[in-house]
Amino acid sequence: MNIYVSNLSFAIQDEDLRDFFADYGEVSSAKIILDKATNRSRGFGFVEMADDAAAAKAIEALNGALADGRTMKVSEAKPREERPARQGGGFNRNGGGQRRSYNESNSRW
């Protein structure tokens, strides 16, 4: 079962996350999600446990538990929803690509 863990302290690492869940069963993987630009934690992660019963016990026990001064939120991970493709591609917020033409009558753009 894939487990979503949020409201994590930015100091928590992959191994810390693995340790939280290891008391409830075998942890296949534990991953804190990092910001691509800063390489810092985004405050959430995912844990994969092979045994669904152990995962359910871990979710029940750890949801609301205190970790590094913060209350963890733990739930079964949901599949990522499809998002519509972004429109535009210009430099401004409304899609960009609009150009102003040179106005010869008053010599301004």
N, CA, C and O atoms as CSV, one atom per row, in Angstrom:
chain,resi,resn,atom,element,x,y,z
A,1,MET,N,N,0.855,-1.177,0.000
A,1,MET,CA,C,0.000,0.000,0.000
A,1,MET,C,C,0.901,1.239,0.000
A,1,MET,O,O,1.928,1.279,0.677
A,2,ASN,N,N,0.497,2.229,-0.763
A,2,ASN,CA,C,1.220,3.496,-0.822
A,2,ASN,C,C,0.568,4.463,0.165
A,2,ASN,O,O,-0.650,4.645,0.157
A,3,ILE,N,N,1.392,5.080,1.017
A,3,ILE,CA,C,0.903,5.940,2.098
A,3,ILE,C,C,1.413,7.357,1.891
A,3,ILE,O,O,2.588,7.569,1.595
A,4,TYR,N,N,0.522,8.318,2.049
A,4,TYR,CA,C,0.848,9.738,1.935
A,4,TYR,C,C,1.026,10.313,3.339
A,4,TYR,O,O,0.158,10.147,4.196
A,5,VAL,N,N,2.145,10.984,3.571
A,5,VAL,CA,C,2.443,11.570,4.876
A,5,VAL,C,C,2.710,13.055,4.672
A,5,VAL,O,O,3.600,13.423,3.906
A,6,SER,N,N,1.943,13.920,5.356
A,6,SER,CA,C,2.113,15.363,5.169
A,6,SER,C,C,2.261,16.069,6.517
A,6,SER,O,O,2.190,15.449,7.578
A,7,ASN,N,N,2.467,17.373,6.439
A,7,ASN,CA,C,2.706,18.234,7.593
A,7,ASN,C,C,3.976,17.817,8.335
A,7,ASN,O,O,4.033,17.827,9.565
A,8,LEU,N,N,4.986,17.452,7.555
A,8,LEU,CA,C,6.261,17.033,8.127
A,8,LEU,C,C,7.192,18.219,8.321
A,8,LEU,O,O,7.156,19.190,7.566
A,9,SER,N,N,8.017,18.121,9.339
A,9,SER,CA,C,9.069,19.106,9.552
A,9,SER,C,C,10.034,19.040,8.369
A,9,SER,O,O,10.264,17.967,7.811
A,10,PHE,N,N,10.597,20.185,7.989
A,10,PHE,CA,C,11.532,20.216,6.872
A,10,PHE,C,C,12.842,19.512,7.207
A,10,PHE,O,O,13.652,19.261,6.314
A,11,ALA,N,N,13.062,19.189,8.481
A,11,ALA,CA,C,14.287,18.511,8.902
A,11,ALA,C,C,14.202,16.989,8.739
A,11,ALA,O,O,15.227,16.308,8.779
A,12,ILE,N,N,13.006,16.457,8.557
A,12,ILE,CA,C,12.834,15.010,8.451
A,12,ILE,C,C,13.355,14.517,7.103
A,12,ILE,O,O,13.054,15.079,6.050
A,13,GLN,N,N,14.144,13.451,7.174
A,13,GLN,CA,C,14.769,12.841,5.995
A,13,GLN,C,C,14.094,11.501,5.669
A,13,GLN,O,O,13.256,11.017,6.429
A,14,ASP,N,N,14.472,10.910,4.529
A,14,ASP,CA,C,13.924,9.622,4.101
A,14,ASP,C,C,14.053,8.557,5.195
A,14,ASP,O,O,13.097,7.833,5.476
A,15,GLU,N,N,15.232,8.464,5.808
A,15,GLU,CA,C,15.473,7.440,6.833
A,15,GLU,C,C,14.595,7.644,8.067
A,15,GLU,O,O,14.143,6.675,8.677
A,16,ASP,N,N,14.356,8.902,8.433
A,16,ASP,CA,C,13.460,9.185,9.560
A,16,ASP,C,C,12.058,8.674,9.260
A,16,ASP,O,O,11.416,8.053,10.106
A,17,LEU,N,N,11.597,8.943,8.053
A,17,LEU,CA,C,10.261,8.515,7.628
A,17,LEU,C,C,10.170,6.987,7.654
A,17,LEU,O,O,9.175,6.423,8.107
A,18,ARG,N,N,11.213,6.333,7.166
A,18,ARG,CA,C,11.261,4.867,7.178
A,18,ARG,C,C,11.177,4.347,8.622
A,18,ARG,O,O,10.453,3.393,8.905
A,19,ASP,N,N,11.919,4.978,9.515
A,19,ASP,CA,C,11.927,4.547,10.919
A,19,ASP,C,C,10.560,4.671,11.580
A,19,ASP,O,O,10.182,3.811,12.376
A,20,PHE,N,N,9.806,5.736,11.260
A,20,PHE,CA,C,8.468,5.910,11.837
A,20,PHE,C,C,7.577,4.704,11.532
A,20,PHE,O,O,6.816,4.253,12.388
A,21,PHE,N,N,7.679,4.191,10.309
A,21,PHE,CA,C,6.769,3.136,9.850
A,21,PHE,C,C,7.311,1.733,10.081
A,21,PHE,O,O,6.541,0.773,10.054
A,22,ALA,N,N,8.615,1.583,10.310
A,22,ALA,CA,C,9.237,0.265,10.460
A,22,ALA,C,C,8.688,-0.518,11.654
A,22,ALA,O,O,8.710,-1.749,11.641
A,23,ASP,N,N,8.202,0.167,12.675
A,23,ASP,CA,C,7.636,-0.516,13.843
A,23,ASP,C,C,6.357,-1.284,13.499
A,23,ASP,O,O,5.933,-2.146,14.268
A,24,TYR,N,N,5.743,-0.984,12.363
A,24,TYR,CA,C,4.456,-1.593,11.992
A,24,TYR,C,C,4.584,-2.650,10.911
A,24,TYR,O,O,3.608,-3.336,10.607
A,25,GLY,N,N,5.756,-2.799,10.325
A,25,GLY,CA,C,5.959,-3.801,9.289
A,25,GLY,C,C,7.069,-3.392,8.342
A,25,GLY,O,O,7.702,-2.349,8.506
A,26,GLU,N,N,7.291,-4.233,7.352
A,26,GLU,CA,C,8.369,-3.995,6.393
A,26,GLU,C,C,8.044,-2.794,5.494
A,26,GLU,O,O,6.976,-2.722,4.886
A,27,VAL,N,N,8.979,-1.872,5.431
A,27,VAL,CA,C,8.832,-0.683,4.590
A,27,VAL,C,C,9.604,-0.916,3.295
A,27,VAL,O,O,10.824,-1.084,3.314
A,28,SER,N,N,8.890,-0.925,2.175
A,28,SER,CA,C,9.540,-1.126,0.876
A,28,SER,C,C,10.310,0.114,0.453
A,28,SER,O,O,11.413,0.016,-0.083
A,29,SER,N,N,9.723,1.282,0.696
A,29,SER,CA,C,10.399,2.542,0.362
A,29,SER,C,C,9.813,3.678,1.185
A,29,SER,O,O,8.664,3.627,1.624
A,30,ALA,N,N,10.628,4.700,1.381
A,30,ALA,CA,C,10.194,5.908,2.090
A,30,ALA,C,C,10.900,7.074,1.424
A,30,ALA,O,O,12.127,7.093,1.330
A,31,LYS,N,N,10.120,8.054,0.958
A,31,LYS,CA,C,10.701,9.144,0.178
A,31,LYS,C,C,10.077,10.480,0.563
A,31,LYS,O,O,8.862,10.659,0.477
A,32,ILE,N,N,10.925,11.417,0.991
A,32,ILE,CA,C,10.505,12.804,1.221
A,32,ILE,C,C,10.573,13.506,-0.131
A,32,ILE,O,O,11.556,13.352,-0.856
A,33,ILE,N,N,9.557,14.265,-0.475
A,33,ILE,CA,C,9.531,14.979,-1.747
A,33,ILE,C,C,10.271,16.301,-1.595
A,33,ILE,O,O,10.019,17.070,-0.667
A,34,LEU,N,N,11.198,16.551,-2.533
A,34,LEU,CA,C,12.034,17.748,-2.486
A,34,LEU,C,C,11.618,18.763,-3.538
A,34,LEU,O,O,11.141,18.402,-4.614
A,35,ASP,N,N,11.805,20.028,-3.215
A,35,ASP,CA,C,11.585,21.116,-4.167
A,35,ASP,C,C,12.696,21.056,-5.203
A,35,ASP,O,O,13.871,20.972,-4.846
A,36,LYS,N,N,12.339,21.098,-6.478
A,36,LYS,CA,C,13.334,20.973,-7.551
A,36,LYS,C,C,14.312,22.141,-7.580
A,36,LYS,O,O,15.488,21.954,-7.892
A,37,ALA,N,N,13.845,23.328,-7.264
A,37,ALA,CA,C,14.696,24.516,-7.345
A,37,ALA,C,C,15.653,24.637,-6.162
A,37,ALA,O,O,16.816,25.002,-6.335
A,38,THR,N,N,15.159,24.328,-4.954
A,38,THR,CA,C,15.968,24.543,-3.750
A,38,THR,C,C,16.543,23.263,-3.166
A,38,THR,O,O,17.440,23.313,-2.324
A,39,ASN,N,N,16.035,22.117,-3.607
A,39,ASN,CA,C,16.442,20.809,-3.094
A,39,ASN,C,C,16.123,20.651,-1.600
A,39,ASN,O,O,16.742,19.836,-0.916
A,40,ARG,N,N,15.151,21.437,-1.094
A,40,ARG,CA,C,14.694,21.334,0.286
A,40,ARG,C,C,13.387,20.542,0.328
A,40,ARG,O,O,12.664,20.450,-0.664
A,41,SER,N,N,13.105,19.979,1.492
A,41,SER,CA,C,11.873,19.222,1.679
A,41,SER,C,C,10.662,20.104,1.403
A,41,SER,O,O,10.665,21.297,1.707
A,42,ARG,N,N,9.630,19.502,0.824
A,42,ARG,CA,C,8.365,20.209,0.615
A,42,ARG,C,C,7.380,19.914,1.750
A,42,ARG,O,O,6.242,20.383,1.721
A,43,GLY,N,N,7.814,19.136,2.750
A,43,GLY,CA,C,6.977,18.882,3.919
A,43,GLY,C,C,6.035,17.703,3.784
A,43,GLY,O,O,5.132,17.535,4.604
A,44,PHE,N,N,6.231,16.886,2.764
A,44,PHE,CA,C,5.423,15.676,2.622
A,44,PHE,C,C,6.238,14.582,1.954
A,44,PHE,O,O,7.294,14.834,1.373
A,45,GLY,N,N,5.725,13.362,2.050
A,45,GLY,CA,C,6.427,12.239,1.443
A,45,GLY,C,C,5.507,11.048,1.281
A,45,GLY,O,O,4.312,11.109,1.571
A,46,PHE,N,N,6.101,9.958,0.808
A,46,PHE,CA,C,5.354,8.729,0.559
A,46,PHE,C,C,6.102,7.546,1.149
A,46,PHE,O,O,7.331,7.483,1.113
A,47,VAL,N,N,5.329,6.607,1.695
A,47,VAL,CA,C,5.880,5.371,2.240
A,47,VAL,C,C,5.158,4.224,1.551
A,47,VAL,O,O,3.937,4.252,1.399
A,48,GLU,N,N,5.910,3.222,1.139
A,48,GLU,CA,C,5.335,2.038,0.507
A,48,GLU,C,C,5.540,0.860,1.448
A,48,GLU,O,O,6.659,0.571,1.871
A,49,MET,N,N,4.426,0.176,1.773
A,49,MET,CA,C,4.484,-1.024,2.606
A,49,MET,C,C,3.802,-2.156,1.850
A,49,MET,O,O,2.707,-1.982,1.316
A,50,ALA,N,N,4.458,-3.328,1.806
A,50,ALA,CA,C,3.934,-4.460,1.042
A,50,ALA,C,C,2.686,-5.061,1.687
A,50,ALA,O,O,1.761,-5.469,0.984
A,51,ASP,N,N,2.655,-5.118,2.996
A,51,ASP,CA,C,1.535,-5.728,3.729
A,51,ASP,C,C,0.457,-4.679,4.001
A,51,ASP,O,O,0.675,-3.745,4.773
A,52,ASP,N,N,-0.702,-4.834,3.366
A,52,ASP,CA,C,-1.792,-3.866,3.511
A,52,ASP,C,C,-2.312,-3.766,4.952
A,52,ASP,O,O,-2.685,-2.682,5.400
A,53,ALA,N,N,-2.338,-4.882,5.670
A,53,ALA,CA,C,-2.817,-4.860,7.055
A,53,ALA,C,C,-1.854,-4.059,7.929
A,53,ALA,O,O,-2.286,-3.276,8.774
A,54,ALA,N,N,-0.561,-4.253,7.727
A,54,ALA,CA,C,0.446,-3.501,8.485
A,54,ALA,C,C,0.371,-2.018,8.132
A,54,ALA,O,O,0.514,-1.159,9.002
A,55,ALA,N,N,0.150,-1.726,6.866
A,55,ALA,CA,C,0.039,-0.331,6.415
A,55,ALA,C,C,-1.177,0.331,7.054
A,55,ALA,O,O,-1.098,1.479,7.492
A,56,ALA,N,N,-2.291,-0.377,7.111
A,56,ALA,CA,C,-3.503,0.176,7.727
A,56,ALA,C,C,-3.278,0.462,9.210
A,56,ALA,O,O,-3.737,1.485,9.718
A,57,LYS,N,N,-2.574,-0.436,9.908
A,57,LYS,CA,C,-2.259,-0.213,11.321
A,57,LYS,C,C,-1.353,1.004,11.486
A,57,LYS,O,O,-1.538,1.801,12.407
A,58,ALA,N,N,-0.372,1.146,10.591
A,58,ALA,CA,C,0.555,2.284,10.653
A,58,ALA,C,C,-0.192,3.593,10.427
A,58,ALA,O,O,0.055,4.579,11.121
A,59,ILE,N,N,-1.103,3.604,9.460
A,59,ILE,CA,C,-1.887,4.811,9.177
A,59,ILE,C,C,-2.697,5.201,10.407
A,59,ILE,O,O,-2.717,6.365,10.809
A,60,GLU,N,N,-3.363,4.215,10.998
A,60,GLU,CA,C,-4.202,4.489,12.172
A,60,GLU,C,C,-3.361,4.993,13.354
A,60,GLU,O,O,-3.768,5.916,14.059
A,61,ALA,N,N,-2.205,4.390,13.561
A,61,ALA,CA,C,-1.374,4.743,14.708
A,61,ALA,C,C,-0.639,6.073,14.518
A,61,ALA,O,O,-0.474,6.830,15.475
A,62,LEU,N,N,-0.204,6.356,13.308
A,62,LEU,CA,C,0.652,7.524,13.084
A,62,LEU,C,C,-0.094,8.782,12.659
A,62,LEU,O,O,0.456,9.880,12.748
A,63,ASN,N,N,-1.328,8.646,12.200
A,63,ASN,CA,C,-2.088,9.837,11.831
A,63,ASN,C,C,-2.358,10.647,13.101
A,63,ASN,O,O,-3.030,10.174,14.018
A,64,GLY,N,N,-1.833,11.861,13.143
A,64,GLY,CA,C,-1.984,12.715,14.314
A,64,GLY,C,C,-0.824,12.621,15.290
A,64,GLY,O,O,-0.799,13.335,16.292
A,65,ALA,N,N,0.143,11.743,15.008
A,65,ALA,CA,C,1.300,11.596,15.893
A,65,ALA,C,C,2.245,12.785,15.738
A,65,ALA,O,O,2.311,13.416,14.683
A,66,LEU,N,N,2.965,13.071,16.802
A,66,LEU,CA,C,3.911,14.181,16.808
A,66,LEU,C,C,5.271,13.699,16.304
A,66,LEU,O,O,5.788,12.683,16.767
A,67,ALA,N,N,5.845,14.436,15.351
A,67,ALA,CA,C,7.174,14.122,14.823
A,67,ALA,C,C,7.929,15.429,14.641
A,67,ALA,O,O,7.539,16.272,13.834
A,68,ASP,N,N,8.990,15.591,15.380
A,68,ASP,CA,C,9.831,16.789,15.322
A,68,ASP,C,C,9.001,18.059,15.523
A,68,ASP,O,O,9.198,19.066,14.843
A,69,GLY,N,N,8.061,17.981,16.486
A,69,GLY,CA,C,7.266,19.150,16.849
A,69,GLY,C,C,6.070,19.424,15.958
A,69,GLY,O,O,5.394,20.436,16.143
A,70,ARG,N,N,5.789,18.562,15.004
A,70,ARG,CA,C,4.636,18.766,14.111
A,70,ARG,C,C,3.736,17.541,14.132
A,70,ARG,O,O,4.201,16.417,14.320
A,71,THR,N,N,2.440,17.770,13.938
A,71,THR,CA,C,1.467,16.687,13.914
A,71,THR,C,C,1.360,16.136,12.496
A,71,THR,O,O,0.897,16.820,11.583
A,72,MET,N,N,1.797,14.888,12.327
A,72,MET,CA,C,1.763,14.261,10.997
A,72,MET,C,C,0.332,13.965,10.570
A,72,MET,O,O,-0.525,13.639,11.392
A,73,LYS,N,N,0.097,14.085,9.287
A,73,LYS,CA,C,-1.160,13.646,8.686
A,73,LYS,C,C,-0.816,12.457,7.802
A,73,LYS,O,O,0.001,12.573,6.888
A,74,VAL,N,N,-1.431,11.330,8.070
A,74,VAL,CA,C,-1.097,10.086,7.383
A,74,VAL,C,C,-2.370,9.481,6.803
A,74,VAL,O,O,-3.371,9.335,7.505
A,75,SER,N,N,-2.328,9.130,5.516
A,75,SER,CA,C,-3.485,8.521,4.865
A,75,SER,C,C,-3.016,7.673,3.685
A,75,SER,O,O,-1.867,7.755,3.252
A,76,GLU,N,N,-3.932,6.864,3.185
A,76,GLU,CA,C,-3.610,6.093,1.987
A,76,GLU,C,C,-3.458,7.077,0.831
A,76,GLU,O,O,-4.268,7.989,0.665
A,77,ALA,N,N,-2.418,6.881,0.041
A,77,ALA,CA,C,-2.163,7.777,-1.096
A,77,ALA,C,C,-3.219,7.552,-2.170
A,77,ALA,O,O,-3.606,6.419,-2.454
A,78,LYS,N,N,-3.672,8.640,-2.754
A,78,LYS,CA,C,-4.642,8.589,-3.848
A,78,LYS,C,C,-3.889,8.753,-5.169
A,78,LYS,O,O,-2.852,9.415,-5.214
A,79,PRO,N,N,-4.403,8.158,-6.236
A,79,PRO,CA,C,-3.747,8.360,-7.536
A,79,PRO,C,C,-3.761,9.830,-7.919
A,79,PRO,O,O,-4.720,10.547,-7.634
A,80,ARG,N,N,-2.700,10.271,-8.560
A,80,ARG,CA,C,-2.598,11.667,-8.974
A,80,ARG,C,C,-3.638,11.957,-10.044
A,80,ARG,O,O,-3.794,11.195,-10.998
A,81,GLU,N,N,-4.352,13.074,-9.874
A,81,GLU,CA,C,-5.386,13.445,-10.839
A,81,GLU,C,C,-4.751,14.054,-12.078
A,81,GLU,O,O,-3.733,14.742,-12.006
A,82,GLU,N,N,-5.373,13.785,-13.206
A,82,GLU,CA,C,-4.916,14.396,-14.453
A,82,GLU,C,C,-5.238,15.880,-14.423
A,82,GLU,O,O,-6.343,16.278,-14.052
A,83,ARG,N,N,-4.272,16.692,-14.813
A,83,ARG,CA,C,-4.489,18.134,-14.877
A,83,ARG,C,C,-4.504,18.546,-16.346
A,83,ARG,O,O,-3.767,17.982,-17.154
A,84,PRO,N,N,-5.335,19.523,-16.696
A,84,PRO,CA,C,-5.347,19.964,-18.087
A,84,PRO,C,C,-4.003,20.587,-18.461
A,84,PRO,O,O,-3.305,21.154,-17.620
A,85,ALA,N,N,-3.662,20.468,-19.730
A,85,ALA,CA,C,-2.405,21.040,-20.214
A,85,ALA,C,C,-2.442,22.553,-20.084
A,85,ALA,O,O,-3.493,23.179,-20.228
A,86,ARG,N,N,-1.292,23.125,-19.813
A,86,ARG,CA,C,-1.213,24.581,-19.678
A,86,ARG,C,C,-1.390,25.242,-21.035
A,86,ARG,O,O,-0.904,24.749,-22.053
A,87,GLN,N,N,-2.081,26.342,-21.030
A,87,GLN,CA,C,-2.291,27.124,-22.244
A,87,GLN,C,C,-1.218,28.201,-22.345
A,87,GLN,O,O,-0.601,28.570,-21.345
A,88,GLY,N,N,-1.008,28.685,-23.520
A,88,GLY,CA,C,-0.111,29.838,-23.674
A,88,GLY,C,C,1.328,29.427,-23.820
A,88,GLY,O,O,1.656,28.511,-24.575
A,89,GLY,N,N,2.176,30.101,-23.102
A,89,GLY,CA,C,3.594,29.830,-23.227
A,89,GLY,C,C,4.351,31.138,-23.327
A,89,GLY,O,O,5.574,31.144,-23.471
A,90,GLY,N,N,3.637,32.233,-23.252
A,90,GLY,CA,C,4.286,33.537,-23.303
A,90,GLY,C,C,4.842,33.920,-21.948
A,90,GLY,O,O,4.913,33.095,-21.036
A,91,PHE,N,N,5.228,35.147,-21.824
A,91,PHE,CA,C,5.882,35.596,-20.610
A,91,PHE,C,C,4.927,36.224,-19.606
A,91,PHE,O,O,5.304,36.427,-18.452
A,92,ASN,N,N,3.724,36.531,-20.003
A,92,ASN,CA,C,2.804,37.119,-19.039
A,92,ASN,C,C,1.725,36.115,-18.661
A,92,ASN,O,O,1.629,35.048,-19.267
A,93,ARG,N,N,0.936,36.440,-17.691
A,93,ARG,CA,C,-0.020,35.490,-17.139
A,93,ARG,C,C,-1.189,35.151,-18.057
A,93,ARG,O,O,-1.801,34.094,-17.901
A,94,ASN,N,N,-1.507,36.008,-18.994
A,94,ASN,CA,C,-2.690,35.733,-19.812
A,94,ASN,C,C,-2.347,35.023,-21.110
A,94,ASN,O,O,-3.060,35.167,-22.103
A,95,GLY,N,N,-1.261,34.257,-21.114
A,95,GLY,CA,C,-0.950,33.459,-22.287
A,95,GLY,C,C,0.132,34.075,-23.136
A,95,GLY,O,O,0.760,33.374,-23.930
A,96,GLY,N,N,0.366,35.335,-22.998
A,96,GLY,CA,C,1.479,35.998,-23.682
A,96,GLY,C,C,1.360,35.982,-25.187
A,96,GLY,O,O,0.321,35.646,-25.753
A,97,GLY,N,N,2.431,36.347,-25.801
A,97,GLY,CA,C,2.479,36.333,-27.248
A,97,GLY,C,C,1.870,37.562,-27.873
A,97,GLY,O,O,1.987,37.739,-29.085
A,98,GLN,N,N,1.237,38.403,-27.122
A,98,GLN,CA,C,0.626,39.603,-27.678
A,98,GLN,C,C,1.695,40.677,-27.809
A,98,GLN,O,O,2.420,40.961,-26.855
A,99,ARG,N,N,1.789,41.260,-28.971
A,99,ARG,CA,C,2.796,42.294,-29.202
A,99,ARG,C,C,2.107,43.610,-29.514
A,99,ARG,O,O,1.050,43.659,-30.143
A,100,ARG,N,N,2.730,44.647,-29.062
A,100,ARG,CA,C,2.228,45.971,-29.393
A,100,ARG,C,C,3.004,46.452,-30.605
A,100,ARG,O,O,4.198,46.183,-30.732
A,101,SER,N,N,2.345,47.140,-31.468
A,101,SER,CA,C,3.031,47.613,-32.679
A,101,SER,C,C,3.531,49.042,-32.484
A,101,SER,O,O,3.029,49.791,-31.646
A,102,TYR,N,N,4.508,49.383,-33.263
A,102,TYR,CA,C,5.100,50.721,-33.224
A,102,TYR,C,C,4.115,51.717,-33.830
A,102,TYR,O,O,3.599,51.514,-34.929
A,103,ASN,N,N,3.869,52.783,-33.098
A,103,ASN,CA,C,2.937,53.807,-33.558
A,103,ASN,C,C,3.755,54.975,-34.084
A,103,ASN,O,O,4.341,55.733,-33.310
A,104,GLU,N,N,3.793,55.117,-35.415
A,104,GLU,CA,C,4.630,56.161,-36.023
A,104,GLU,C,C,4.095,57.560,-35.756
A,104,GLU,O,O,4.871,58.516,-35.766
A,105,SER,N,N,2.817,57.711,-35.520
A,105,SER,CA,C,2.252,59.048,-35.351
A,105,SER,C,C,2.794,59.740,-34.082
A,105,SER,O,O,2.959,60.960,-34.072
A,106,ASN,N,N,3.071,58.969,-33.013
A,106,ASN,CA,C,3.605,59.637,-31.827
A,106,ASN,C,C,4.948,59.035,-31.400
A,106,ASN,O,O,5.407,59.281,-30.285
A,107,SER,N,N,5.567,58.265,-32.259
A,107,SER,CA,C,6.894,57.683,-32.059
A,107,SER,C,C,7.024,56.915,-30.739
A,107,SER,O,O,8.052,57.001,-30.066
A,108,ARG,N,N,5.997,56.180,-30.381
A,108,ARG,CA,C,6.065,55.341,-29.189
A,108,ARG,C,C,5.646,53.929,-29.553
A,108,ARG,O,O,4.973,53.685,-30.555
A,109,TRP,N,N,6.051,53.056,-28.738
A,109,TRP,CA,C,5.668,51.645,-28.914
A,109,TRP,C,C,4.295,51.426,-28.343
A,109,TRP,O,O,3.780,50.309,-28.385
